């Protein structure tokens, strides 16, 4: 997780608004620093870091809102919306590898069970069982060690989470482009009296 950038020039002896402006200017810049990076859906870390940057900005807007005359709630809601969809994307980015690791564990467990059964069958007197009944017994013991039904469900869940992630990413990019088109940053900065937006 990206650490928050340091805020220079804070003065505890000054009024709240100038310090809040300095802090919020840095946090707004943090969110927008990910602009080019989140254009690639494979940049999992950057998407997560942007979520954290949105979270910081959102909470600071809520905390410092009392210091500003205008209504910051619409801006806070937009940032919260980005934070939420980025959080849902992150959930998928965490869950999919966990599910894939579980599949690998299942495969290893099944391979181990099959190797043990084959070794047991080879060690029996008379070598390999030749009767149909012996084969069915071997097959039943092998199935006990397998979790084929679970594997199908895990594959289905991975597929579902990948589709959800793709849809969430498209939704996020649509919202991010909309905010840029609607000049969200300059409007927010103007509402806060920051920089050129003031």
C-alpha positions in Angstrom: 0.0 0.0 0.0 1.3 3.4 -0.9 2.1 5.6 2.0 0.5 9.0 2.1 2.6 11.9 0.8 4.0 14.3 3.3 2.2 17.6 3.6 4.6 20.6 3.7 3.9 24.0 5.3 1.4 23.0 8.0 1.2 25.4 10.9 -0.7 24.4 14.0 -1.0 28.1 15.0 -2.9 28.9 11.8 -6.6 28.6 11.4 -8.1 25.3 10.2 -9.0 26.2 6.7 -5.4 27.0 5.4 -4.1 23.8 6.9 -7.1 21.8 5.5 -6.4 23.3 2.1 -2.8 22.2 2.2 -3.7 18.7 3.3 -6.5 18.3 0.8 -4.4 19.6 -2.1 -1.9 16.9 -1.5 -4.6 14.2 -1.2 -6.3 15.3 -4.4 -3.0 15.2 -6.2 -2.4 11.7 -4.8 -5.7 10.4 -6.3 -4.9 11.9 -9.7 -1.3 10.6 -9.7 -2.8 7.2 -10.6 -4.6 8.5 -13.6 -2.4 6.9 -16.3 -1.6 3.8 -14.2 -5.2 2.7 -13.7 -5.8 2.8 -17.5 -4.3 -0.8 -17.5 -6.6 -3.3 -15.7 -3.6 -5.5 -15.0 -2.1 -2.8 -12.6 -3.7 -4.4 -9.5 -1.4 -2.6 -7.0 -2.0 0.8 -8.5 -5.8 0.2 -8.5 -5.6 -0.7 -4.9 -3.4 2.3 -4.1 -5.8 4.6 -5.8 -8.6 3.1 -3.7 -6.6 4.0 -0.5 -5.9 7.5 -1.9 -9.7 7.9 -2.5 -10.4 6.7 1.0 -8.0 9.3 2.5 -9.5 12.1 0.4 -13.0 11.1 1.2 -12.5 11.0 5.0 -10.6 14.3 5.0 -13.4 15.9 3.0 -15.8 14.7 5.6 -13.6 15.9 8.5 -12.7 19.3 7.0 -16.1 20.0 5.4 -17.1 22.2 8.4 -14.2 24.6 7.5 -15.6 25.4 4.1 -18.7 27.4 3.3 -19.9 25.4 0.3 -21.5 22.0 0.3 -18.8 19.4 -0.2 -21.2 16.4 0.1 -21.6 15.9 -3.7 -17.8 15.8 -4.0 -17.5 13.4 -1.1 -20.1 11.1 -2.6 -18.3 11.0 -5.9 -15.0 10.1 -4.2 -16.9 7.5 -2.1 -18.3 6.0 -5.2 -14.8 5.5 -6.7 -13.6 4.1 -3.5 -16.4 1.6 -3.4 -16.0 0.3 -6.9 -12.2 0.1 -6.5 -12.8 -1.8 -3.2 -15.0 -4.3 -5.1 -12.2 -4.7 -7.8 -9.7 -5.3 -5.0 -11.9 -8.0 -3.4 -11.8 -9.9 -6.8 -8.1 -9.3 -7.1 -7.6 -10.9 -3.7 -10.1 -13.7 -4.0 -9.2 -15.1 -7.5 -5.6 -16.0 -6.5 -6.8 -17.5 -3.3 -9.3 -19.7 -5.2 -6.5 -20.7 -7.7 -4.3 -21.7 -4.8 -7.1 -23.8 -3.4 -7.4 -25.6 -6.8 -3.6 -26.3 -6.7 -4.0 -27.7 -3.2 -6.9 -29.9 -4.4 -4.8 -31.2 -7.3 -1.9 -32.0 -5.1 -4.1 -33.8 -2.6 -5.7 -35.9 -5.4 -2.3 -36.7 -6.9 -1.0 -37.8 -3.5 -4.1 -40.0 -3.0 -3.7 -41.6 -6.4 0.0 -42.3 -5.9 -0.8 -44.0 -2.5 -3.5 -46.2 -4.1 -1.3 -47.2 -7.0 1.6 -48.0 -4.6 -0.7 -50.0 -2.4 -2.1 -51.9 -5.4 1.4 -52.6 -6.7 2.6 -53.9 -3.2 -0.2 -56.5 -3.0 0.6 -60.1 -3.5 -0.3 -61.2 -7.0 0.6 -57.8 -8.4 -2.3 -56.0 -10.1 -5.9 -56.9 -9.5 -7.4 -58.3 -12.6 -11.0 -58.7 -11.6 -13.8 -56.2 -12.3 -14.6 -56.1 -8.6 -11.0 -55.3 -7.7 -11.0 -52.5 -10.3 -14.2 -51.1 -8.9 -12.8 -51.2 -5.4 -9.7 -49.4 -6.5 -11.8 -46.8 -8.4 -14.0 -46.2 -5.3 -11.0 -45.7 -3.1 -9.6 -43.2 -5.6 -12.8 -41.2 -5.7 -12.8 -40.9 -1.9 -9.5 -38.9 -2.2 -10.9 -36.7 -5.0 -13.0 -33.6 -4.7 -14.2 -33.3 -8.3 -17.5 -31.7 -7.3 -15.6 -29.1 -5.3 -13.2 -28.4 -8.1 -16.1 -27.7 -10.6 -17.6 -25.2 -8.1 -14.2 -23.5 -7.5 -13.7 -23.2 -11.3 -17.2 -21.7 -11.6 -16.5 -19.3 -8.8 -13.2 -18.2 -10.3 -14.9 -17.6 -13.7 -17.7 -15.6 -12.0 -15.3 -13.4 -10.0 -13.2 -12.8 -13.2 -16.3 -11.6 -15.1 -17.4 -9.5 -12.1 -13.9 -8.0 -12.0 -14.0 -7.1 -15.7 -17.4 -5.5 -15.4 -16.4 -3.6 -12.3 -13.2 -2.3 -14.0 -15.3 -1.1 -17.0 -17.7 0.6 -14.6 -14.7 2.2 -12.7 -13.1 3.5 -16.0 -16.5 4.9 -17.2 -16.9 6.8 -13.9 -13.3 8.0 -13.9 -13.6 9.3 -17.4 -16.9 11.0 -16.6 -15.4 12.7 -13.6 -12.5 14.0 -15.7 -14.9 15.1 -18.5 -17.0 17.0 -15.9 -13.8 18.7 -14.6 -14.3 17.1 -11.1 -10.8 18.1 -9.9 -10.9 21.8 -10.9 -14.5 22.1 -9.4 -13.4 20.5 -6.2 -10.3 22.6 -5.9 -12.4 25.7 -6.6 -14.9 24.7 -3.9 -11.9 24.4 -1.5 -10.1 27.5 -2.6 -7.1 25.5 -3.8 -4.6 26.6 -6.5 -5.8 27.5 -10.0 -9.3 26.1 -9.2 -9.8 28.9 -6.6 
